[in-house]
Amino acid sequence: MDLDQFAALRTPEGSAVLAAATEVAGGDPLVAAAALRSRGVPPGLAAAALTQAELRRRAVGKFGPEAAGMFLTRPGLEQATRRVVADRRAARLAAAGVRTLADLGCGLGADALAAARAGIRVYGVEADPVTAALAAANAEAAGLAGRFTVECGDATAFDVTRVDAVFCDPARRQGGTGRRIFDPNAYSPPWDFVTGLAGRVPHTVVKVAPGLDHALIPAGAEAEWVSVDGDLVEAALWGGPLAEVPRRATVLRPGPAARQRPTDGSDGPGRPTDGSDGPGRPADSPDGPGGPATRGHQLTGTGDVEAKVGPVRRYLYDPDPAVVRAHLVAELADTLDATLADPSIAYLYADTPQPTPFGRCLEIVDVLPFSLKRLRALLRERRVGRVEILKRGSALVPEQLRRDLRLAGEHPASLVLTRVAGAPTVLIGRPVAGTGTPG
Ligand SMILES: C[S@@+](CC[C@H](N)C(=O)[O-])C[C@H]1O[C@@H](n2cnc3c(N)ncnc32)[C@H](O)[C@@H]1O
């Protein structure tokens, strides 16, 4: 979409076309386009309205019902933060006393809108003129234009002394191809600028890729990994007084109302955060700002403790990816009285099952050295016809193994492909209710 098309969509005629496009979007695009043209809508406007209606439909998983009034671009939507995550971050900023915030590279404004909803005055800066115009329109549609304003320009030139906190979510996709960028030095604004913000503003938050190398975490910063319904979605670096602990894993579980997976092509993670003490202890907040039914759970720690190693025991925990990426497996092990069975593999084993939001629990019924022949024979004997396959520390390809097993039978089972004390091992188990997310 260019600025002219956007302006056309904002006229009363454009709004009516957009409403008509919303009615016909979601089905066959050719049929939808023909339906609009049959009403005399010019082809350019029809195409822009249909694209917008389709993007809004896809955005519901990320933004909820508000998506219906937002203006979106495909790359902007793909890079935008999910509402449950943005709302949590905004609530934390507001609780830390932040009143004015610069969002340097605000995109379509998902994070900025969340901060504005939390009562913070947000100054958005966006280099792309169309994206900047859409972000301003999104502020208006949300009734937040008085609290979130957008200027089109280079974020590196923004005078950060005007605000008491800065948020930056640098672009991690190539303009044009939309390909993901894995090297932080190729982010925009550039990584040096982003990490240098902490020296210029007291409160800083930077959203980064969840695969961030721990070696790049600036000294003194808090690194947080966030998962939503078991999917790792982002990491954030909190600087200055916002850094409360070295590492944090935040596990969000939207309730049924908010539980819709984004369909926009985007990716699909001590001391508790409730102010109480005790490293490695989890903190829960049932009705968090991610929506009335979103459950948020946090585990914190230093990220440099090694979990103890022991034998395979009756219950296996598969830690949430936010816990694993935050290097908080040892802290989780402490809360579960669990140990690893291999020092390099993040499965935990315990004698008793405990409900936990930080991982799934399986009851292990068989442990065998990996052998396709033996495994196939055992599953035949047990009449196992369906398996879910978990793996850590195994090069086997689950789909190939599933084919090779030639399963026949009426029972389900969980297979865990892993190593125990270095040896390739398969564990057969069944899920324990009340833990983690089904895989
Ligand atoms: C990852 S997106 C931000 C998404 C936003 N946080 C959201 O949730 O909607 C990054 C944005 O930064 C913008 N950008 C990149 N470099 C910039 C710069 N130097 N100045 C201003 N904006 C920039 C890009 O155009 C892009 O829209």
The ligand as an SDF file (V2000), in Angstrom:
LIG
                    3D

 27 29  0  0  0  0  0  0  0  0999 V2000
   10.1790   -4.7820   14.2900 C   0  0  0  0  0  0  0  0  0  0  0  0
    9.4080   -3.3650   13.6730 S   0  0  0  0  0  0  0  0  0  0  0  0
    8.5970   -2.6880   15.0890 C   0  0  0  0  0  0  0  0  0  0  0  0
    7.3310   -3.3980   15.4400 C   0  0  0  0  0  0  0  0  0  0  0  0
    6.6010   -2.8060   16.6160 C   0  0  0  0  0  0  0  0  0  0  0  0
    7.3210   -2.9680   17.8530 N   0  0  0  0  0  0  0  0  0  0  0  0
    5.2280   -3.4450   16.7580 C   0  0  0  0  0  0  0  0  0  0  0  0
    5.0650   -4.3230   17.6120 O   0  0  0  0  0  0  0  0  0  0  0  0
    4.3290   -3.0760   15.9830 O   0  0  0  0  0  0  0  0  0  0  0  0
   10.7460   -2.2850   13.4310 C   0  0  0  0  0  0  0  0  0  0  0  0
   10.4100   -0.9920   12.7320 C   0  0  0  0  0  0  0  0  0  0  0  0
   11.5240   -0.1430   12.8250 O   0  0  0  0  0  0  0  0  0  0  0  0
   11.5590    0.6580   11.6670 C   0  0  0  0  0  0  0  0  0  0  0  0
   12.9560    1.1760   11.5530 N   0  0  0  0  0  0  0  0  0  0  0  0
   14.0470    0.5060   11.2080 C   0  0  0  0  0  0  0  0  0  0  0  0
   15.1140    1.3140   11.2830 N   0  0  0  0  0  0  0  0  0  0  0  0
   14.6660    2.5150   11.6880 C   0  0  0  0  0  0  0  0  0  0  0  0
   15.2760    3.7560   11.9700 C   0  0  0  0  0  0  0  0  0  0  0  0
   16.5900    3.9370   11.8550 N   0  0  0  0  0  0  0  0  0  0  0  0
   14.4960    4.7800   12.3680 N   0  0  0  0  0  0  0  0  0  0  0  0
   13.1680    4.6310   12.5130 C   0  0  0  0  0  0  0  0  0  0  0  0
   12.5320    3.4730   12.2560 N   0  0  0  0  0  0  0  0  0  0  0  0
   13.2740    2.4380   11.8650 C   0  0  0  0  0  0  0  0  0  0  0  0
   11.1600   -0.2790   10.5610 C   0  0  0  0  0  0  0  0  0  0  0  0
   10.6620    0.4470    9.4470 O   0  0  0  0  0  0  0  0  0  0  0  0
   10.0980   -1.1280   11.2550 C   0  0  0  0  0  0  0  0  0  0  0  0
    8.8050   -0.6220   11.0000 O   0  0  0  0  0  0  0  0  0  0  0  0
  1  2  1  0
  2  3  1  0
  2 10  1  0
  3  4  1  0
  4  5  1  0
  5  6  1  0
  5  7  1  0
  7  8  2  0
  7  9  1  0
 10 11  1  0
 11 12  1  0
 11 26  1  0
 12 13  1  0
 13 14  1  0
 13 24  1  0
 14 15  1  0
 14 23  1  0
 15 16  2  0
 16 17  1  0
 17 18  1  0
 17 23  2  0
 18 19  1  0
 18 20  2  0
 20 21  1  0
 21 22  2  0
 22 23  1  0
 24 25  1  0
 24 26  1  0
 26 27  1  0
M  CHG  2   2   1   9  -1
M  END
$$$$
